[in-house]
Amino acid sequence: ATSGCVASGLVGGTFAPSLLLGASLGVVYHQAAARALALLASAVPALAGATSVANAPTFAMVGGAAFLSSVFGAPLTSALLLFELTRGYELVLPLLCAAGTGPVVMEGVEQRLDAARRRRARRSSG
């Protein structure tokens, strides 16, 4: 259903999957950051007590806001929606930052993909 909605340009069926995928990517990023900081702390003993990462649900919320704003191009709506779900005032700044940078990253990816398609089309026609 999601693939059909996205392919046809409809918005139905894209909201919940966007939140799920963004939250999942946020948790994966949390795990990678926690492992990287643990390795850093073991390599540099002076940093042992100074390296900590926020909990996984925080990263899930921020990832969901970033992905949702990337898909729909509505960063403020995404950040406010996730804030209202959690009522976590400590999440306001990370939500706004992630939701604001999501569409910018998406636009850069789309531009690179379009440029690659144009190069491929020129090679095949020429």
Secondary structure, DSSP 8 states (H G I E B T S, - for coil): -HHHHHHHT--TTSHHHHHHHHHHHHHHHHHHHHHHHHHHHHH-GGGTTT-----HHHHHHHHHHHHHHHHHS-HHHHHHHHHHHH--GGGHHHHHHHHHHHHHHHHHHHHHHHHHHHHHHHHHH-
